[in-house]
């Protein structure tokens, strides 16, 4: 059933409830058997609310507060951010196959991380997330420069992103193969496939702040994004400043993607698949689409990460592998539907 003006609040409330329940349950899953009551006790104690009566040992407190909870919350933030970016880019570029990595941001972040970890670029001043963020920003700047020189149309932006993606991917592979030892190569490749294993509270707060700002900006342009669905000419006729709108939204989505990739690596297909699924429920209006996309993406990645860290326990697999295994069939379905429409 598609959400209408009356049913939309119910859909949004259901999504928020599903997210809260998913986080609460996902934190309890792992080698140490921890109950939901213990999780709430730990959270209440750290937030200054006191313990509701469930005694928790320091070890279990550390497992919840320092390991599982920041990881689960970062998964929610990354899923929400990637889904929102995908929805915006698909409308802005009028391409149903666009996702947050179409701008080459992921490849640039990978190159930046590899240069820091393998070659020691930055002299110790840059960490892996810092190098990834710098690389992502440089990649996006290159894409904007190339697309502007080619005319700045949506098709040119996509082509420039593909070119940057291939160039930075090749550079990353070259550095890893020629300069890294076996142990470093394994660690880098694990991160490149997407991993939330190193999550901490700094990553959570940084990603959440970036998500809040970018979501607010995109919601402010919700009406403009609706106009883009009718084409550039129609949007211009409706009074939309095409170049300025495209620049603002591309910069916003690129910076959010860069912040998320710097914390969690390259997690693919979330921004491609989730917006299509949510549109079937909310319709194309972005004032409704974007918040529900954020909730759906958060719930999806929380469970994808839970699966990634438990399915082969005690061995962990990159969460990007799980999202790709789910996303590839959905990607094929999108291609098929696009072919039928044409």
N, C-alpha and C positions, 0 to 999 in steps of 0.2 A: 504494500500500500504506500502510495506516494504521500509525503508530508505536505499538508496544506497549512494555511494560516492558523487554523485551530489545532491541528495535530502536531505542528512543529515543536512547540514547547514540550510536548510529551516525548517526542523523539530525542530532543536535546537532553531532557532530564534522564531518559533511559540510558543515553550514551554516557552521561556523567556518572550515573550509578554503576554502569558496567565498568567504567574505568577505575573507580574507587574499589570495587570488589576485586577487579583483576589485580590491582597493585597489592591489596591486602592478602590475597591468596597466593600470588606469585612469590611474595617474600617468604612464605612458609615452606616453599618447595626447595629441597636440596638435601645434602647428606645429613645435616643436623635436623632432627625432627622438632620443628618449632611451630607452635599453634598461633592462631590469629589473636587470641587473647594476649599472648606474650608480645606479639608485634605491637599491639596497641599500648601495652604497658611501657615498652621501650620508647615509643614515639611520645607518649604522654610525659614520661620522665624527662626526656631531652628537651621537650618544648616548655617545661616548667609547670606542667599541669599535675605533677605527682603521679604515683603509680595507682591504678584502679584496683589494686589488691592482688595482682599476680606477681609472685616473686620471680625475678629473672637474674641468673648468674651473670657476672661480668663477661664471661666468654660468650654467652648467648646474646648479651647486649651488644657486644662488638660485632658479632656475626650479622645481626639485624641492622644496626645503625651505621656501621662502617663498610659493610660489604654488600649485603643484599638490597637494602633500601635505596642507596644512591644509584646502584646499577639499575634497579627496576624503574626508578623515577627518570633516569637518563634515557632509558628505552622509551618511556612514554613521551618525553620531550622530543626525542629524535623522530619517533613515528609521527607525532603531531606536526612537527615542522616540515618533514619531507612531504607529507600528504598535502599540507597547505601550499607549499611551493609547487607541487605537481599540478594542483588545481588551477593556480594562478597562471602558470606557464602554458598549460594546455589552452586556456582561454586567450591569453595574451598573444601567443604565437599561432593560434588557430590550428593546432596540431594535436590530435588525440594521442599521439605517441610521445609527446614531450614529457620530460620528467626533470627533477632538479639537476641531473647531471648532464643535461643537453648543452649546458653552457661551458662544459669542460672544467667545471669547478672541482669535481672529484679527482680527475687526473692531475690537475695542478696541485691539489692538496697531497696526493700520493707522492709526487715528485719532491715537494717541499719536505715531507716527512723523511723520505729516503735520503735526501741530501744531508739532513741533520744527523740521522742515525748512522748512516754508513760512512759519509765523508766528513762528518763533524763540522759542517758549515755553520757558522755563527759562533764558533769558539766556545761553546758551552752556554752562551747567553740564551739560545733558543732551545726549548724542549721539543719533543715530537709534536704535541698539539700546536705549539707556536710555529714551528716550521710548516706544518700542514696548513695553518691559517694563512700564512704569508704566501705559500705556493698557490692556494686557492684564489686569493685576491689578485695575484699576478696573472694567473690564467684568465680570470674574468676580465681584467683590464685588456689583455691581448685580444680576447673575443670581441669586446666592445670596439677596440681600434680596428680590427679586421672588418667587422660588420659595418661600421661607419664608413670605411673606405669603399665598401661594396654597395653602399646605398642605404643600409640600416633597416631594410624591410625584414619582416619575420622570417622569411625563407633564408635570407642572408645571415641572420643571427644564428639559425640552426646550422647552416653550412660552416660558419666560422667556429661554432662550438664543436662540431665534429672534427674539423681540422686541428683545433687546439687539443682536443681529447686524444687524437692519434699521436700528435707530436709529444705531449707530456707522457703518455703511456710508453712510447718508445724510449724516451729519456729515462724513465723510471726503470724499465727492464734493463737498459744498458748499464746503469749504475749498479743495480743489484747483481747482475751477472759478472761484472768485471771487478768490483771492489769489495763485495761483502763475503764474509765467511759463511759456513753452513748454518751456524746457530743464528747469526744475525739475519740471514736470508729467511729462515723459518719464521722468526719473530716479525719481520717486516711483512712477509706475505700473509701472515695471520691477521695483521692489522689492516692490510689492504683489502681483505675480504670482509671486513667489518667485525669489530669486536667491542663489547662493552665491559670486558673483564677488568680494565683499569679504571673504571668509573669512580669518581670521588665527588664530594659535595661541591667543590669548585666548578667542576664540569656541569653539574646539575643547575646551579644558580646561573652560570654564564649562559647555558643553552636556554633556560627558562626565560631569562631576561631578553635574549635575542628573539625568542619565539613571541613573547608578549608584544614587543615593539613592532615586529614585522606583521604579525596578525592584525594589530590595530591599524597599521598603514594600509594593508590590503583590504580590510573592511571599510576603510575610508574611501577606497576606490571601487567598492562593490558595484555601484551603479555604472561606473565607467567600464568595468570588466563585462557587465551585461551588454553594454553597447558594442563591445568588440565582437560579440557573438554574431552580429549582423554584418561584419566586415569592416575594414578600415574606412572605406568611403562613407558608409552609413554612420560609423562612429564620428567621423569628422563633421558630417552634416548635423549630427546631434550636439555639436559643440565641444567634442573631446579634442584636447591637444595631444595628438598622437605621439609625437617625439618625446615630449616631457613625460607623459604617462608611461610610455614604454621604458624610458630610462629609469624612472623612479622604481617601478615594479621589478625590473630586471636587477637593479642594484640591491633592492631589498631581499629578493629571493636568493640572489647569489651570496650575499653576506650571511644570511641565515644558514644556507647550505654549507658555507665555509666553516661556520662555527660548529655545526653538527658533525661534519666530516672530521674536523680537527679533534673532536672528542671521541668519536666512535668509529672512524674509518668509513670506507665506502659501503653503504648499505643500499643495495639497488632494489628497484621495482616497487618500493612503497609508494613513491610519488607518482608512479605510472598507473598502478592498479587501483588503489583506494579511491581516487577522485571519480573514476568511472562507476564504481560500485555505489558510492554515496549519491551521485547524480540520479541514479535510478530511484532513490528514496526521496531526496529533497527537491529534485528538479534543478534547472540550470541557474537559478538566482543565487548570486554569490553571497548575499547577506545571510542566507540559510546554509549554503553549501560549505563555506569555509569553516565555520565553527564545528559542524558535524564531521567534516573531513579531519579536523584536528583530533576530535574524540575517537573517531574510527581508527586513525593512524596510530594513536597512542595505545589503544587496546590491542591492536594487531601486533605491534612490535613488542609489547610487554610479553605476550604469549609466544611470539617467535623466539625471543631471547630465552624465555623459560625452557622452551623445547631445545634450543641450542646448547644450553648448559646441563641438561639432564638426560637427553635421549641416549647418549653414549657415556654416561657417568661411569668413572670419574673423568674421562676425557671430555674436553669441551670442543665444540665445533664453532666456527665463526658464524655469527648471526646472519651475515650476508649470504651464506650458503643456504640457510633455511628460507630467507625471503626470496632468493632466486629460484629455488625449487618450487615455491608456491607461485611466484610471479611469472615464470616462463609460460606455463599453460594459460594464465590469464592474458599475457602479452599476445599469445597466438590468437586467443579469442578476440581481443581488440582488433588485431590485424584482419581477422576474418570479417568482423562486423563492419570495419571500415571499407573493406573490399565490396561487401554487399551494398553499402550505402552508395558507393561510387558507381 
